[in-house]
Amino acid sequence: MPLINVNHASSLTTEQIEALMVGLTDVYTSVTHSNPGAVHVLVQQVPSDRWSVGGESLSRRNSQPA
């Protein structure tokens, strides 16, 4: 039972999550020739204030001028 685990830092709509899960399953099964019914996909949305890069949260990083 393969498990594809996706952690995403910004909000996705239900439709986007569904499309992501279908697309990941399609790619995985086309490469591995496995049964789509055996592929598990987990999408977790993480608040940007709980995800950091280089010690700085994404919410702080995204609020700074470019």
N, C-alpha and C positions, 0 to 999 in steps of 0.2 A: 504494500500500500504506500505509494509515494505521497508525500505531503509537501506542497508548495506553500511556503509561508511568506506573506508580503506584509511589511510594515510600512505604512504610508503616513507622512507627516501633515498632510493637509486634507481637508474634507473632500470626500467624493460623494456624488449622488448615488442612490441605489442603482440607477441605470448604469453608471460608470463602473460600479463594483461588479455588477452582473456581467458586463462586457469584459472586464478584466479577468474574471474567473473563467468565463467561456474561452477567451483567447489563450490564457495560460494553459488550460486543459488541452485545447487544440494543438498548440505548439508542442507540448510535452508528448502527447500521444503520437503526433506525426514523426517525432524524432525517435521515440523509444518503441513505437508500434505496440503500445500497451492499451489495455481496455480503458476507455474514458470513465467507466463506472468505478474503477479502482483508484482514480486520481482524486486526491483531496486538496482543496485550495482554501487557505485561511487568510483573510484580509483583515488586518488590524489597523485602525486609524489611531494614530498617536497625536495628542495635542502638541502643537508646536512649542509650547513652553516646557514640555517634558522631553524634548529631543534637542541635543546640542551637537555642534560641530566645533572642534577646537575649544571646548569649554564655554561656548556662547550659545544660548538657546536660539532656536530658529525664529521664535517670535521676536526676540530682541534684534537678531540679525536682519530679519525682514522689515523691521520698522525703521532701520537706519537709511538715510538718503544714499542713493547710488553714487 
